[in-house]
Amino acid sequence: MAFEAWQLGLIDAAGYNGIRGEHIEAVARELEKLPQYEINTADFRSACYRAGVDPDNFDQDALAGLQERLNR
């Protein structure tokens, strides 16, 4: 089954081809809207969904990048 261009764009935008800087930035912006400093798993997953990123695609390197971005 071949994918159409718009389908490939959605797959890429959701991070299925790897989490990149723009995915981390989008999730970080959503997390910064939260009123608390402690982020639990539900907060993280919700922020990912609001940013249009699949949270299950985050690996340890991407999570470390997200933490670095949030600590700035």
N, CA and C atoms as an extended XYZ file, in Angstrom:
216
Properties=species:S:1:pos:R:3:atomname:S:1:resname:S:1:resid:I:1 pbc="F F F"
N         0.843       -1.178        0.000 N   MET     1
C         0.000        0.000        0.000 CA  MET     1
C         0.891        1.246        0.000 C   MET     1
N         0.683        2.094       -0.939 N   ALA     2
C         1.446        3.336       -1.030 CA  ALA     2
C         0.704        4.451       -0.299 C   ALA     2
N         1.459        5.327        0.317 N   PHE     3
C         0.880        6.467        1.003 CA  PHE     3
C         0.833        7.663        0.072 C   PHE     3
N        -0.162        8.492        0.259 N   GLU     4
C        -0.232        9.746       -0.477 CA  GLU     4
C         0.600       10.786        0.257 C   GLU     4
N         0.934       11.857       -0.433 N   ALA     5
C         1.812       12.887        0.146 CA  ALA     5
C         1.252       13.455        1.441 C   ALA     5
N        -0.045       13.710        1.507 N   TRP     6
C        -0.622       14.292        2.731 CA  TRP     6
C        -0.538       13.302        3.890 C   TRP     6
N        -0.630       11.999        3.598 N   GLN     7
C        -0.512       10.993        4.650 CA  GLN     7
C         0.920       10.941        5.179 C   GLN     7
N         1.879       11.016        4.280 N   LEU     8
C         3.274       11.034        4.698 CA  LEU     8
C         3.580       12.260        5.547 C   LEU     8
N         2.983       13.383        5.203 N   GLY     9
C         3.158       14.600        5.991 CA  GLY     9
C         2.627       14.446        7.399 C   GLY     9
N         1.477       13.819        7.552 N   LEU    10
C         0.911       13.588        8.881 CA  LEU    10
C         1.762       12.617        9.693 C   LEU    10
N         2.259       11.589        9.041 N   ILE    11
C         3.123       10.623        9.715 CA  ILE    11
C         4.377       11.320       10.230 C   ILE    11
N         4.975       12.146        9.407 N   ASP    12
C         6.173       12.880        9.799 CA  ASP    12
C         5.870       13.885       10.902 C   ASP    12
N         4.749       14.602       10.779 N   ALA    13
C         4.385       15.618       11.762 CA  ALA    13
C         4.129       15.007       13.139 C   ALA    13
N         3.664       13.778       13.186 N   ALA    14
C         3.373       13.125       14.460 CA  ALA    14
C         4.613       12.498       15.087 C   ALA    14
N         5.727       12.537       14.398 N   GLY    15
C         6.964       12.027       14.967 CA  GLY    15
C         7.231       10.562       14.718 C   GLY    15
N         6.488        9.933       13.844 N   TYR    16
C         6.720        8.509       13.582 CA  TYR    16
C         8.050        8.265       12.888 C   TYR    16
N         8.616        9.278       12.273 N   ASN    17
C         9.921        9.153       11.625 CA  ASN    17
C        11.032        9.635       12.549 C   ASN    17
N        10.731        9.780       13.814 N   GLY    18
C        11.703       10.244       14.796 CA  GLY    18
C        11.326       11.612       15.338 C   GLY    18
N        11.592       11.798       16.594 N   ILE    19
C        11.307       13.073       17.255 CA  ILE    19
C        12.439       14.042       16.922 C   ILE    19
N        12.061       15.174       16.393 N   ARG    20
C        13.038       16.208       16.032 CA  ARG    20
C        12.834       17.431       16.924 C   ARG    20
N        13.657       18.411       16.713 N   GLY    21
C        13.604       19.631       17.519 CA  GLY    21
C        12.252       20.310       17.498 C   GLY    21
N        11.597       20.322       16.338 N   GLU    22
C        10.296       20.996       16.273 CA  GLU    22
C         9.230       20.259       17.071 C   GLU    22
N         9.366       18.928       17.184 N   HIS    23
C         8.426       18.181       18.023 CA  HIS    23
C         8.649       18.533       19.496 C   HIS    23
N         9.917       18.553       19.892 N   ILE    24
C        10.256       18.891       21.277 CA  ILE    24
C         9.784       20.295       21.605 C   ILE    24
N        10.008       21.223       20.707 N   GLU    25
C         9.595       22.617       20.935 CA  GLU    25
C         8.081       22.721       21.081 C   GLU    25
N         7.336       22.025       20.241 N   ALA    26
C         5.874       22.082       20.303 CA  ALA    26
C         5.356       21.528       21.624 C   ALA    26
N         5.913       20.419       22.068 N   VAL    27
C         5.482       19.819       23.339 CA  VAL    27
C         5.898       20.724       24.502 C   VAL    27
N         7.100       21.287       24.434 N   ALA    28
C         7.567       22.196       25.499 CA  ALA    28
C         6.643       23.399       25.631 C   ALA    28
N         6.216       23.967       24.517 N   ARG    29
C         5.301       25.121       24.578 CA  ARG    29
C         3.995       24.732       25.257 C   ARG    29
N         3.500       23.536       24.980 N   GLU    30
C         2.263       23.085       25.629 CA  GLU    30
C         2.483       22.861       27.122 C   GLU    30
N         3.621       22.295       27.493 N   LEU    31
C         3.900       22.054       28.911 CA  LEU    31
C         4.089       23.360       29.672 C   LEU    31
N         4.622       24.372       29.018 N   GLU    32
C         4.832       25.660       29.683 CA  GLU    32
C         3.516       26.362       30.018 C   GLU    32
N         2.440       25.932       29.419 N   LYS    33
C         1.131       26.507       29.722 CA  LYS    33
C         0.570       25.986       31.043 C   LYS    33
N         1.150       24.918       31.571 N   LEU    34
C         0.667       24.333       32.816 CA  LEU    34
C         1.071       25.208       33.997 C   LEU    34
N         0.223       25.288       35.012 N   PRO    35
C         0.521       26.166       36.143 CA  PRO    35
C         1.518       25.584       37.144 C   PRO    35
N         1.860       24.311       37.048 N   GLN    36
C         2.737       23.705       38.051 CA  GLN    36
C         4.126       23.438       37.497 C   GLN    36
N         5.033       23.130       38.395 N   TYR    37
C         6.414       22.844       38.008 CA  TYR    37
C         6.662       21.349       37.843 C   TYR    37
N         5.877       20.528       38.535 N   GLU    38
C         6.007       19.079       38.417 CA  GLU    38
C         5.149       18.587       37.257 C   GLU    38
N         5.736       17.811       36.376 N   ILE    39
C         5.019       17.294       35.212 CA  ILE    39
C         4.912       15.782       35.367 C   ILE    39
N         3.683       15.286       35.404 N   ASN    40
C         3.502       13.840       35.504 CA  ASN    40
C         3.251       13.257       34.110 C   ASN    40
N         3.109       11.964       34.061 N   THR    41
C         2.942       11.275       32.776 CA  THR    41
C         1.686       11.730       32.056 C   THR    41
N         0.597       11.916       32.788 N   ALA    42
C        -0.656       12.354       32.166 CA  ALA    42
C        -0.497       13.746       31.556 C   ALA    42
N         0.205       14.648       32.258 N   ASP    43
C         0.455       15.992       31.729 CA  ASP    43
C         1.280       15.918       30.445 C   ASP    43
N         2.317       15.086       30.465 N   PHE    44
C         3.187       14.928       29.301 CA  PHE    44
C         2.401       14.396       28.108 C   PHE    44
N         1.642       13.337       28.318 N   ARG    45
C         0.886       12.730       27.221 CA  ARG    45
C        -0.148       13.712       26.670 C   ARG    45
N        -0.810       14.431       27.550 N   SER    46
C        -1.808       15.411       27.125 CA  SER    46
C        -1.167       16.528       26.309 C   SER    46
N        -0.009       17.005       26.751 N   ALA    47
C         0.703       18.055       26.011 CA  ALA    47
C         1.116       17.554       24.633 C   ALA    47
N         1.553       16.310       24.560 N   CYS    48
C         1.928       15.730       23.265 CA  CYS    48
C         0.726       15.699       22.329 C   CYS    48
N        -0.418       15.231       22.830 N   TYR    49
C        -1.602       15.150       21.980 CA  TYR    49
C        -2.045       16.534       21.512 C   TYR    49
N        -1.979       17.533       22.406 N   ARG    50
C        -2.345       18.896       22.017 CA  ARG    50
C        -1.396       19.436       20.946 C   ARG    50
N        -0.132       18.995       20.996 N   ALA    51
C         0.866       19.434       20.008 CA  ALA    51
C         0.820       18.581       18.742 C   ALA    51
N         0.013       17.533       18.737 N   GLY    52
C        -0.085       16.668       17.568 CA  GLY    52
C         1.069       15.695       17.427 C   GLY    52
N         1.711       15.371       18.550 N   VAL    53
C         2.862       14.467       18.555 CA  VAL    53
C         2.497       13.218       19.349 C   VAL    53
N         2.836       12.051       18.820 N   ASP    54
C         2.566       10.806       19.528 CA  ASP    54
C         3.565       10.657       20.674 C   ASP    54
N         3.097       10.639       21.927 N   PRO    55
C         4.025       10.550       23.062 CA  PRO    55
C         4.827        9.255       23.091 C   PRO    55
N         4.310        8.206       22.475 N   ASP    56
C         5.016        6.926       22.468 CA  ASP    56
C         6.250        6.944       21.571 C   ASP    56
N         6.401        7.981       20.775 N   ASN    57
C         7.573        8.090       19.903 CA  ASN    57
C         8.766        8.739       20.594 C   ASN    57
N         8.575        9.253       21.809 N   PHE    58
C         9.681        9.846       22.558 CA  PHE    58
C        10.558        8.739       23.120 C   PHE    58
N        11.852        8.796       22.801 N   ASP    59
C        12.806        7.887       23.427 CA  ASP    59
C        13.569        8.670       24.498 C   ASP    59
N        14.541        8.027       25.133 N   GLN    60
C        15.275        8.686       26.223 CA  GLN    60
C        16.006        9.933       25.747 C   GLN    60
N        16.562        9.905       24.553 N   ASP    61
C        17.261       11.081       24.030 CA  ASP    61
C        16.296       12.245       23.818 C   ASP    61
N        15.108       11.945       23.283 N   ALA    62
C        14.123       12.998       23.053 CA  ALA    62
C        13.611       13.555       24.377 C   ALA    62
N        13.420       12.685       25.366 N   LEU    63
C        12.984       13.156       26.687 CA  LEU    63
C        14.060       14.027       27.329 C   LEU    63
N        15.315       13.653       27.150 N   ALA    64
C        16.413       14.470       27.674 CA  ALA    64
C        16.439       15.830       26.987 C   ALA    64
N        16.193       15.844       25.682 N   GLY    65
C        16.117       17.109       24.948 CA  GLY    65
C        14.966       17.973       25.419 C   GLY    65
N        13.842       17.342       25.719 N   LEU    66
C        12.685       18.075       26.229 CA  LEU    66
C        12.998       18.664       27.599 C   LEU    66
N        13.637       17.883       28.451 N   GLN    67
C        13.990       18.381       29.783 CA  GLN    67
C        14.977       19.555       29.678 C   GLN    67
N        15.950       19.419       28.782 N   GLU    68
C        16.899       20.516       28.571 CA  GLU    68
C        16.198       21.768       28.112 C   GLU    68
N        15.272       21.621       27.181 N   ARG    69
C        14.514       22.767       26.648 CA  ARG    69
C        13.685       23.419       27.748 C   ARG    69
N        13.053       22.609       28.599 N   LEU    70
C        12.224       23.158       29.670 CA  LEU    70
C        13.042       23.829       30.763 C   LEU    70
N        14.277       23.415       30.925 N   ASN    71
C        15.146       24.001       31.964 CA  ASN    71
C        15.742       25.339       31.556 C   ASN    71
N        15.557       25.754       30.304 N   ARG    72
C        16.104       27.044       29.854 CA  ARG    72
C        15.363       28.194       30.461 C   ARG    72
